[in-house]
């Protein structure tokens, strides 16, 4: 274990080197008040030459597995990102603290104020001292390396809450194909992994909503899948077709959202991903470009769903 720069006498968690950078944090748990204070200090070791088109950065913090408690920093610029913002997680008793994990996600923000997930790091709180303050270095892992265990069926399925406690968020497999002659954009909602509704033990009832938007964000067309009830790893295998002329293909955005139907009148957004003109990340841009170059063949890719 190493301390942060040797500038602080607080106890610290282990420091590991990361090619994607490290996030410096301070933690303090007040047992009597059942309150956890988390300070996002700064991000270090960023490879700035790889992010020349980025305008700013921000960090989102969520407490797993509940995901009900979440915060985000203000946007910062530069190669050394100094946030120094403190967030409060209240009504957190010691027994719950030991079962919780903080997930930090670093987002890049471009000139159009679009956020893209760059990296994430996890901090398990089972070793957190109940007295005083401590500093922790969170190792950031590139978003392209955020992997989930394979979806399984039968008795080997691990509950969504267990996956979330290890940072496993919802993930979606999408297939895209485009026929330049007919102008048919085919989108297959294939399957999902680790779908979970915060605060509810039973698996969610989910469906997908697909919306095609024009260059100014106006809705062109939309459709939705059928419901998958009580499945943490739902299989949809439904294909939706949109009519898009070849000259319009670079000017449209496909928004795919996954919802949990909690009651007849209540639904909640589990996550989303967008592709096309206003893609939600670099992987999405590559997928859209790959579809255009595949001459009608389907191109599939997994996505960690955006939560905001």
C-alpha positions as CSV (number, residue, x, y, z in Angstrom):
1,X,0.0,0.0,0.0
2,X,1.1,3.5,-0.7
3,X,-0.2,6.9,0.5
4,X,-1.4,9.6,-1.8
5,X,1.7,11.7,-2.6
6,X,2.7,11.5,1.0
7,X,0.7,14.7,1.6
8,X,-1.8,13.4,4.1
9,X,-1.7,11.4,7.3
10,X,-5.0,9.7,6.8
11,X,-5.0,5.9,6.5
12,X,-5.3,4.8,2.9
13,X,-6.4,1.8,0.8
14,X,-4.0,0.1,-1.6
15,X,-2.8,1.9,-4.7
16,X,-2.4,0.1,-8.0
17,X,-1.2,1.6,-11.2
18,X,-3.8,2.1,-14.0
19,X,-3.2,2.9,-17.6
20,X,-6.6,4.7,-17.6
21,X,-5.8,6.8,-14.5
22,X,-6.7,6.7,-10.9
23,X,-9.3,8.6,-8.9
24,X,-8.3,10.0,-5.5
25,X,-11.0,10.0,-2.9
26,X,-11.5,10.7,0.9
27,X,-14.0,8.7,2.9
28,X,-15.5,9.3,6.3
29,X,-18.2,7.3,8.1
30,X,-20.2,8.7,11.0
31,X,-21.7,5.8,12.8
32,X,-24.0,7.7,15.1
33,X,-25.5,9.6,12.3
34,X,-25.3,6.6,9.9
35,X,-23.8,8.8,7.3
36,X,-21.0,8.2,4.8
37,X,-19.2,11.2,3.3
38,X,-17.4,10.6,0.0
39,X,-15.1,13.3,-1.4
40,X,-14.0,13.0,-5.0
41,X,-10.7,14.8,-4.9
42,X,-9.1,14.4,-8.3
43,X,-8.3,12.1,-11.3
44,X,-4.7,11.5,-12.2
45,X,-2.8,9.7,-14.9
46,X,-5.2,10.6,-17.7
47,X,-3.8,10.0,-21.3
48,X,-4.8,13.4,-22.6
49,X,-3.5,12.7,-26.1
50,X,-6.2,10.1,-26.5
51,X,-9.0,12.5,-25.7
52,X,-8.3,15.5,-27.8
53,X,-11.9,16.1,-28.8
54,X,-13.1,16.2,-25.2
55,X,-14.4,19.5,-23.7
56,X,-14.7,18.4,-20.1
57,X,-15.0,15.6,-17.6
58,X,-17.3,14.6,-14.7
59,X,-17.6,11.7,-12.2
60,X,-20.8,9.9,-11.3
61,X,-20.9,8.1,-7.9
62,X,-23.5,5.4,-7.0
63,X,-23.8,3.2,-4.0
64,X,-24.4,-0.5,-4.9
65,X,-26.4,-2.6,-4.8
66,X,-29.4,-0.3,-4.1
67,X,-28.4,2.3,-6.7
68,X,-30.9,4.7,-5.0
69,X,-28.1,6.9,-3.8
70,X,-26.3,8.6,-6.6
71,X,-24.4,11.8,-7.2
72,X,-22.3,13.5,-9.9
73,X,-19.6,16.1,-9.8
74,X,-19.4,19.4,-11.7
75,X,-17.6,19.4,-15.1
76,X,-13.8,19.9,-15.0
77,X,-11.2,20.5,-17.7
78,X,-7.5,19.8,-18.1
79,X,-5.2,16.8,-17.8
80,X,-5.3,16.9,-13.9
81,X,-8.9,17.0,-12.9
82,X,-9.5,18.6,-9.5
83,X,-13.1,18.1,-8.3
84,X,-12.9,18.3,-4.5
85,X,-16.6,17.7,-4.1
86,X,-18.1,15.9,-1.1
87,X,-21.3,13.8,-1.3
88,X,-23.5,12.5,1.5
89,X,-25.0,9.0,1.7
90,X,-27.5,9.0,4.6
91,X,-29.4,6.4,6.5
92,X,-26.6,3.9,6.0
93,X,-26.3,1.6,9.1
94,X,-23.0,-0.3,9.8
95,X,-24.4,-3.7,8.6
96,X,-25.5,-2.2,5.3
97,X,-22.2,-0.4,4.9
98,X,-20.3,-3.7,5.0
99,X,-22.4,-5.0,2.1
100,X,-22.1,-1.9,-0.1
101,X,-19.8,-0.9,-2.9
102,X,-19.1,2.6,-4.3
103,X,-18.9,2.7,-8.1
104,X,-17.2,5.7,-9.7
105,X,-17.7,6.3,-13.4
106,X,-15.7,8.9,-15.3
107,X,-17.5,10.5,-18.2
108,X,-16.1,12.6,-21.1
109,X,-18.3,15.5,-22.3
110,X,-17.9,16.8,-25.8
111,X,-18.7,20.2,-27.3
112,X,-22.4,19.2,-27.7
113,X,-22.7,18.4,-24.0
114,X,-23.0,14.7,-24.7
115,X,-21.6,12.3,-22.0
116,X,-19.6,9.2,-22.9
117,X,-18.6,6.6,-20.4
118,X,-14.7,6.4,-20.4
119,X,-13.8,4.3,-17.4
120,X,-15.1,3.0,-14.0
121,X,-13.7,1.9,-10.7
122,X,-15.2,0.0,-7.7
123,X,-14.5,0.5,-4.0
124,X,-15.8,-2.2,-1.7
125,X,-16.7,-0.8,1.8
126,X,-16.4,-4.0,3.8
127,X,-13.0,-2.9,5.1
128,X,-13.9,0.7,5.9
129,X,-13.1,1.9,9.4
130,X,-16.0,3.1,11.4
131,X,-13.9,5.8,13.0
132,X,-12.2,8.8,11.4
133,X,-11.3,9.6,7.9
134,X,-9.4,7.6,5.3
135,X,-8.2,8.2,1.8
136,X,-8.7,5.7,-1.0
137,X,-7.3,5.4,-4.6
138,X,-9.8,4.0,-7.0
139,X,-8.3,2.2,-10.0
140,X,-10.1,3.2,-13.2
141,X,-10.7,0.5,-15.8
142,X,-11.4,1.4,-19.5
143,X,-15.1,1.1,-20.4
144,X,-14.1,-1.3,-23.2
145,X,-12.8,-3.7,-20.5
146,X,-15.9,-3.7,-18.3
147,X,-16.9,-7.3,-18.7
148,X,-19.8,-9.3,-17.3
149,X,-20.0,-13.0,-16.6
150,X,-21.7,-15.0,-19.4
151,X,-25.5,-15.1,-19.2
152,X,-26.6,-18.5,-18.0
153,X,-29.9,-20.3,-17.4
154,X,-31.2,-22.8,-14.8
155,X,-29.8,-23.1,-11.3
156,X,-26.5,-21.4,-12.1
157,X,-28.1,-17.9,-12.5
158,X,-26.7,-15.5,-9.9
159,X,-29.2,-12.9,-8.8
160,X,-29.0,-9.3,-10.2
161,X,-28.4,-7.9,-6.7
162,X,-25.3,-10.1,-6.4
163,X,-23.9,-8.9,-9.7
164,X,-24.7,-5.3,-8.8
165,X,-22.8,-5.6,-5.5
166,X,-19.7,-6.4,-7.6
167,X,-20.4,-3.5,-10.0
168,X,-22.3,-5.5,-12.6
169,X,-24.7,-3.1,-14.2
170,X,-27.3,-3.9,-16.9
171,X,-26.0,-4.8,-20.3
172,X,-27.7,-5.2,-23.6
173,X,-26.9,-7.0,-26.9
174,X,-27.9,-5.2,-30.0
175,X,-27.8,-6.2,-33.6
176,X,-27.8,-3.6,-36.5
177,X,-28.1,-4.1,-40.3
178,X,-28.7,-1.6,-43.1
179,X,-29.8,-2.2,-46.7
180,X,-28.7,0.7,-48.8
181,X,-30.9,-0.3,-51.7
182,X,-34.1,-0.5,-49.8
183,X,-33.3,2.0,-47.1
184,X,-34.3,-0.5,-44.4
185,X,-32.5,-0.1,-41.0
186,X,-33.0,-3.3,-39.0
187,X,-32.5,-3.3,-35.3
188,X,-32.6,-6.5,-33.3
189,X,-33.1,-6.4,-29.6
190,X,-31.4,-9.7,-28.8
191,X,-31.0,-10.1,-25.0
192,X,-30.0,-8.4,-21.8
193,X,-27.9,-9.3,-18.8
194,X,-28.0,-8.4,-15.1
195,X,-31.3,-6.4,-15.2
196,X,-32.3,-5.3,-11.7
197,X,-34.7,-2.9,-10.2
198,X,-33.1,-1.0,-7.2
199,X,-34.6,-1.9,-3.9
200,X,-36.7,-4.8,-5.2
201,X,-35.6,-8.4,-4.7
202,X,-37.6,-10.0,-7.5
203,X,-36.4,-9.8,-11.1
204,X,-37.9,-7.0,-13.1
205,X,-40.6,-7.0,-15.9
206,X,-38.8,-5.3,-18.7
207,X,-39.3,-4.2,-22.3
208,X,-37.4,-2.2,-24.8
209,X,-38.4,1.1,-26.5
210,X,-36.7,2.2,-29.7
211,X,-37.0,5.7,-30.9
212,X,-35.5,7.1,-34.2
213,X,-34.7,10.9,-34.0
214,X,-33.8,13.4,-36.7
215,X,-30.8,15.7,-36.7
216,X,-32.5,18.2,-34.3
217,X,-33.8,15.6,-31.9
218,X,-37.4,15.4,-33.3
219,X,-39.0,11.9,-33.2
220,X,-39.4,10.2,-36.6
221,X,-40.6,6.8,-35.5
222,X,-40.8,4.6,-32.4
223,X,-41.7,1.1,-31.4
224,X,-41.4,-1.2,-28.4
225,X,-40.8,-4.8,-27.7
226,X,-43.1,-7.2,-25.8
227,X,-42.7,-7.7,-22.1
228,X,-40.3,-10.1,-20.5
229,X,-41.6,-10.9,-17.0
230,X,-39.4,-11.8,-14.0
231,X,-36.2,-12.3,-16.0
232,X,-32.9,-10.8,-14.9
233,X,-31.3,-12.0,-18.1
234,X,-34.2,-11.6,-20.7
235,X,-34.0,-12.9,-24.2
236,X,-36.0,-10.7,-26.6
237,X,-34.9,-11.6,-30.1
238,X,-37.2,-9.1,-31.7
239,X,-36.3,-7.1,-34.8
240,X,-37.7,-3.7,-35.7
241,X,-37.4,-2.0,-39.1
242,X,-37.0,1.7,-39.7
243,X,-37.1,3.3,-43.2
244,X,-34.1,5.6,-43.5
245,X,-32.7,6.8,-46.8
246,X,-29.0,6.4,-47.4
247,X,-28.3,10.2,-47.4
248,X,-30.1,10.5,-44.0
249,X,-28.2,7.7,-42.3
250,X,-25.5,10.0,-40.8
251,X,-28.1,12.5,-39.6
252,X,-30.4,10.2,-37.5
253,X,-30.0,8.9,-33.9
254,X,-31.3,5.6,-32.7
255,X,-32.3,5.7,-29.0
256,X,-32.8,2.3,-27.3
257,X,-34.2,2.4,-23.7
258,X,-34.9,-0.4,-21.4
259,X,-37.8,0.0,-18.9
260,X,-39.1,-1.9,-15.9
261,X,-42.9,-2.0,-15.6
262,X,-43.4,-1.8,-11.9
263,X,-47.2,-1.4,-12.1
264,X,-49.9,-0.6,-14.7
265,X,-49.3,3.1,-14.2
266,X,-45.6,3.2,-13.2
267,X,-42.5,2.4,-15.1
268,X,-38.8,3.2,-14.5
269,X,-35.9,3.6,-16.8
270,X,-33.2,0.9,-16.2
271,X,-30.8,2.3,-18.8
272,X,-30.3,3.4,-22.4
273,X,-27.9,3.6,-25.3
274,X,-27.9,5.8,-28.4
275,X,-26.3,5.2,-31.8
276,X,-25.9,7.3,-34.9
277,X,-25.4,11.1,-35.1
278,X,-25.6,11.6,-31.3
279,X,-24.0,8.3,-30.1
280,X,-23.7,7.9,-26.3
281,X,-20.0,6.7,-26.7
282,X,-17.1,5.7,-28.9
283,X,-18.2,2.0,-29.0
284,X,-21.6,3.1,-30.3
285,X,-20.0,5.2,-33.0
286,X,-17.9,2.3,-34.1
287,X,-21.0,0.0,-34.2
288,X,-22.9,2.4,-36.3
289,X,-20.0,2.8,-38.7
290,X,-19.5,-0.9,-38.9
291,X,-23.1,-1.4,-39.8
292,X,-22.8,1.1,-42.7
293,X,-19.8,-0.8,-44.0
294,X,-21.2,-4.3,-43.6
295,X,-23.3,-4.3,-46.8
296,X,-26.5,-5.5,-45.2
297,X,-24.9,-8.0,-42.8
298,X,-25.9,-7.8,-39.2
299,X,-23.3,-6.4,-36.7
300,X,-23.8,-7.2,-33.0
301,X,-22.3,-5.6,-29.9
302,X,-22.8,-5.6,-26.2
303,X,-23.4,-2.3,-24.3
304,X,-23.3,-1.3,-20.7
305,X,-26.4,0.8,-20.4
306,X,-26.2,4.4,-19.5
307,X,-28.1,5.2,-16.3
308,X,-28.7,9.0,-16.5
